Amino acid sequence: MNELPLPKESHLKPFPFVAPHRVVAWAVWIGIFLVAYNFFAVSRGEEAARDALGSRFYVPLLVTVFLTLFAFFYWRIRRWAGAYHQGVSFFSAGDEQEASRRFEEAARRATQGPQRAVSVAMMGQCQLAQGNTGRALELFGSAERSGKLRSSVPAMHRWMPGLISMARLAEGDLASARAWLAEGRKRNGDLPPIYALLPEVALLCREGNPAAAVSALDARAGEADALVGRDARRLKLLRAFALDAMDPASHTAAIDAALASLRPTRPGDFELLSARWPELQAFLERRGLSHAA
């Protein structure tokens, strides 16, 4: 598989192993420990002075520092969570552009590696939905390179290869797309593949095997029904395209039904697939759908 690129922006890259904010946090905690240790480990001869001084200075200081740090990190987490959940809401509503902005803000506010990785991965999904494959691959590369999804968000780690495969397919790199699909099957194990049906069907069509594409759609109807929005419309388009490639005369009714079911279309729905796929672009023009691409 080709090495994935990384974004240039520092707030979209994986957290470094030694991040400045972590160094500061550890320094503060070590300082608190040393102060507490020196205070409570004084000799017995100084016990009375320790009690008098501690009640007036050390104990209130330690409590204040602890509560301040707790409030600060709680506030940072709440800011990240607010931006991230706003992104999810916009993405669910089909506004990928605004969702991408919110996910980028979440990545900027992240204080931990998993927070940034999941924010960047969702931002990449928004960019892919809009057809910005180069940008999507950079963001997916950041999430993959961080290694945080495997342990912290295993479901996202499993479905990431399907999205990368879709981006590679859209760029015309069929070998890389096929390799990422294989990686996705390896990660999923016995679990149903996620986000893999669309690139698998598209690859079969592009490789000149429309019958296998239709068979895959029929055999995995549950996965197809689980897709929503643009991905669902793209899959219905591929069904119509595959049936047309097999035998348009004998599949006229099925082709018309598939095309009717994907309406209403939105600008940009099919550009991701058709931009580097002349045969699909010709099919869209012939069927009066090129305006949606």
C-alpha positions as MATLAB code, in Angstrom:
seq = 'MNELPLPKESHLKPFPFVAPHRVVAWAVWIGIFLVAYNFFAVSRGEEAARDALGSRFYVPLLVTVFLTLFAFFYWRIRRWAGAYHQGVSFFSAGDEQEASRRFEEAARRATQGPQRAVSVAMMGQCQLAQGNTGRALELFGSAERSGKLRSSVPAMHRWMPGLISMARLAEGDLASARAWLAEGRKRNGDLPPIYALLPEVALLCREGNPAAAVSALDARAGEADALVGRDARRLKLLRAFALDAMDPASHTAAIDAALASLRPTRPGDFELLSARWPELQAFLERRGLSHAA';
ca = [
       0.000    0.000    0.000;
       1.188    3.506   -0.768;
       2.266    5.613    2.157;
      -0.461    8.044    3.082;
       0.411   11.768    3.122;
       0.101   14.011    6.158;
      -1.523   17.455    6.444;
       0.754   20.451    6.786;
      -1.179   22.000    9.702;
       0.280   21.095   13.084;
      -3.138   20.849   14.749;
      -4.122   18.131   12.258;
      -1.001   16.025   12.694;
      -0.653   13.283   15.340;
       0.380   14.456   18.765;
       4.164   14.262   19.213;
       5.453   11.757   21.761;
       6.631   14.645   23.956;
       4.069   17.437   23.649;
       4.716   20.798   25.402;
       1.420   20.764   27.284;
       2.215   17.297   28.630;
       5.633   18.452   29.842;
       4.023   21.378   31.666;
       1.349   19.145   33.181;
       3.894   16.619   34.424;
       6.101   19.393   35.825;
       3.170   20.786   37.795;
       2.192   17.378   39.157;
       5.784   16.589   40.147;
       6.016   19.984   41.836;
       2.862   19.274   43.825;
       4.224   15.857   44.830;
       7.543   17.318   46.002;
       5.867   20.036   48.038;
       3.495   17.538   49.631;
       6.308   15.067   50.310;
       8.551   17.674   51.938;
       5.682   18.918   54.008;
       4.511   15.557   55.334;
       7.996   14.030   55.680;
       9.491   16.634   58.044;
      11.073   15.439   61.236;
       9.089   14.976   64.433;
      10.827   17.918   66.014;
       9.154   20.208   63.512;
       5.719   18.622   63.842;
       4.114   21.522   65.702;
       5.430   24.081   63.245;
       4.304   21.899   60.361;
       0.760   21.693   61.741;
       0.540   25.433   62.224;
       1.986   26.312   58.840;
       0.162   23.569   56.992;
      -3.275   24.611   58.145;
      -2.648   28.155   56.961;
      -0.636   27.669   53.761;
       0.361   24.275   52.365;
      -2.950   22.437   52.518;
      -4.988   25.303   51.002;
      -2.301   25.733   48.336;
      -2.368   22.062   47.361;
      -6.158   22.001   47.235;
      -6.256   25.186   45.152;
      -3.688   23.925   42.659;
      -5.448   20.567   42.334;
      -8.878   22.140   41.802;
      -7.454   24.640   39.316;
      -5.841   21.906   37.240;
      -8.973   19.769   37.399;
     -11.132   22.696   36.262;
      -8.707   23.547   33.458;
      -8.590   20.035   31.990;
     -12.336   19.573   32.437;
     -12.904   22.828   30.544;
     -10.584   21.724   27.734;
     -12.367   18.376   27.398;
     -15.769   20.080   27.346;
     -14.599   22.465   24.593;
     -13.377   19.532   22.499;
     -16.547   17.517   23.077;
     -18.749   20.504   22.185;
     -17.020   21.068   18.846;
     -16.914   17.346   18.050;
     -20.610   16.735   18.728;
     -21.531   19.810   16.701;
     -19.577   18.252   13.832;
     -21.485   14.990   14.219;
     -24.793   16.873   14.132;
     -23.913   18.746   10.936;
     -22.549   15.580    9.313;
     -25.740   13.669   10.144;
     -27.759   16.519    8.622;
     -25.781   16.274    5.373;
     -23.856   19.548    5.778;
     -20.358   18.124    5.293;
     -18.754   21.538    4.786;
     -19.835   22.919    8.149;
     -19.205   19.555    9.814;
     -15.627   19.623    8.521;
     -15.083   23.049   10.099;
     -16.382   21.820   13.444;
     -14.249   18.694   13.358;
     -11.189   20.804   12.565;
     -11.983   22.990   15.564;
     -12.299   19.835   17.661;
      -8.872   18.689   16.446;
      -7.448   22.078   17.395;
      -8.941   21.807   20.898;
      -7.922   18.188   21.498;
      -5.707   17.534   24.509;
      -5.118   13.827   23.899;
      -4.068   11.713   20.952;
      -7.345    9.766   20.611;
      -9.372   13.005   20.637;
      -7.340   14.441   17.793;
      -7.281   11.177   15.824;
     -11.061   10.727   15.869;
     -11.640   14.412   15.039;
      -9.224   14.299   12.113;
     -10.694   11.025   10.844;
     -14.209   12.496   10.838;
     -12.933   15.615    9.108;
     -11.426   13.339    6.466;
     -14.759   11.622    5.968;
     -16.380   15.021    5.397;
     -13.727   15.959    2.836;
     -14.169   12.628    1.062;
     -17.930   13.121    0.912;
     -17.305   16.463   -0.828;
     -14.924   14.878   -3.343;
     -11.721   16.356   -1.902;
      -9.791   13.098   -2.084;
      -6.302   14.546   -1.667;
      -7.264   16.365    1.503;
      -9.153   13.328    2.784;
      -6.095   11.100    2.316;
      -3.937   13.545    4.277;
      -6.384   13.465    7.175;
      -6.767    9.694    7.041;
      -2.975    9.483    6.973;
      -2.783   11.501   10.182;
      -5.341    9.287   11.926;
      -3.598    6.122   10.748;
      -0.123    7.386   11.631;
      -1.155    8.290   15.181;
      -2.033    4.670   16.002;
      -4.597    5.889   18.546;
      -7.709    4.532   16.843;
      -6.705    0.884   17.231;
      -7.009    0.897   21.037;
      -9.250    3.899   21.728;
     -11.810    3.761   18.895;
     -11.552    0.215   17.478;
     -14.726    0.511   15.371;
     -13.279    3.517   13.534;
      -9.968    1.700   13.148;
     -11.801   -1.136   11.405;
     -13.775    0.996    8.954;
     -10.979    3.408    8.084;
      -9.516    1.206    5.278;
     -12.839    1.285    3.408;
     -12.768    5.076    3.315;
      -9.123    5.144    2.240;
      -9.935    2.616   -0.467;
     -12.747    4.866   -1.699;
     -10.406    7.841   -1.884;
      -7.750    5.844   -3.749;
     -10.378    4.515   -6.144;
     -11.646    8.027   -6.842;
      -8.086    9.075   -7.706;
      -7.774    6.182  -10.147;
      -5.285    4.157   -8.083;
      -7.072    0.817   -8.334;
      -4.191   -1.275   -6.981;
      -3.996    0.785   -3.793;
      -7.778    0.723   -3.458;
      -7.766   -3.069   -3.676;
      -4.924   -3.298   -1.120;
      -6.814   -1.127    1.373;
      -9.923   -3.263    0.953;
      -7.810   -6.293    1.866;
      -6.521   -4.417    4.911;
     -10.101   -3.682    5.924;
     -11.066   -7.362    5.704;
      -8.070   -8.228    7.859;
      -9.017   -5.682   10.506;
     -12.671   -6.722   10.596;
     -11.960  -10.419   10.999;
     -15.300  -12.181   11.419;
     -17.218   -8.909   11.756;
     -19.240   -7.532    8.822;
     -17.196   -5.092    6.706;
     -17.977   -1.428    7.224;
     -17.802    1.234    4.507;
     -16.385   -1.424    2.176;
     -19.340   -2.249   -0.058;
     -19.246    0.975   -2.081;
     -15.547    0.775   -3.053;
     -15.819   -2.984   -3.643;
     -18.738   -2.581   -6.062;
     -17.080    0.377   -7.775;
     -13.858   -1.592   -8.225;
     -15.705   -4.533   -9.751;
     -17.409   -2.188  -12.192;
     -14.187   -0.407  -13.108;
     -12.404   -3.715  -13.609;
     -15.042   -4.783  -16.125;
     -16.978   -7.240  -13.954;
     -20.497   -5.765  -13.650;
     -22.128   -9.166  -13.017;
     -19.999   -9.646   -9.897;
     -20.906   -6.115   -8.787;
     -24.634   -6.855   -9.024;
     -24.143  -10.179   -7.239;
     -22.308   -8.420   -4.407;
     -25.135   -5.900   -4.080;
     -27.747   -8.647   -3.953;
     -25.790  -10.764   -1.476;
     -25.106   -7.831    0.859;
     -28.432   -6.045    0.731;
     -28.288   -5.362    4.469;
     -25.063   -3.383    4.101;
     -26.518   -1.486    1.161;
     -29.644   -0.590    3.141;
     -27.500    0.658    6.032;
     -25.916    3.345    3.858;
     -27.547    6.776    3.835;
     -27.129   10.075    2.021;
     -24.639   10.362   -0.807;
     -23.145    6.912   -0.341;
     -26.579    5.320   -0.701;
     -27.242    7.278   -3.904;
     -23.810    6.392   -5.287;
     -24.445    2.703   -4.671;
     -27.799    2.862   -6.467;
     -26.100    4.590   -9.381;
     -23.532    1.799   -9.559;
     -26.305   -0.802   -9.647;
     -27.882    0.956  -12.623;
     -24.478    1.339  -14.293;
     -23.615   -2.344  -13.791;
     -26.983   -3.522  -15.123;
     -26.575   -1.251  -18.144;
     -23.101   -2.670  -18.783;
     -24.457   -6.224  -18.613;
     -27.459   -5.860  -20.923;
     -29.474   -2.618  -21.021;
     -32.312   -4.128  -23.034;
     -33.137   -6.948  -20.624;
     -32.612   -4.822  -17.506;
     -34.495   -1.704  -18.551;
     -37.030   -1.840  -15.723;
     -34.395   -2.514  -13.049;
     -32.172    0.287  -14.369;
     -35.049    2.768  -14.389;
     -36.056    1.732  -10.859;
     -32.510    2.159   -9.553;
     -32.153    5.599  -11.126;
     -35.556    6.702   -9.867;
     -34.706    5.627   -6.316;
     -31.624    7.818   -6.101;
     -33.554   11.036   -6.693;
     -33.524   13.777   -5.604;
     -29.817   14.166   -6.277;
     -27.580   16.898   -4.927;
     -24.686   18.728   -6.594;
     -21.514   16.736   -6.058;
     -23.237   13.420   -5.429;
     -21.474   11.571   -8.229;
     -18.393   13.669   -8.958;
     -16.299   11.600   -6.556;
     -16.906    8.496   -8.682;
     -17.083    9.963  -12.161;
     -14.228   12.520  -12.128;
     -11.653    9.953  -13.379;
     -14.075    7.368  -14.765;
     -15.014    8.252  -18.374;
     -17.461    5.355  -18.784;
     -19.455    6.367  -15.728;
     -19.402   10.003  -16.806;
     -20.804    8.988  -20.194;
     -23.537    6.975  -18.473;
     -24.479    9.990  -16.344;
     -24.700   12.213  -19.409;
     -26.762    9.665  -21.289;
     -29.191    9.370  -18.403;
     -29.449   13.119  -17.806;
     -27.657   13.016  -14.466;
     -24.481   14.874  -15.360;
     -25.808   18.062  -13.716;
     -25.683   16.241  -10.363;
     -22.015   15.490  -10.813;
];
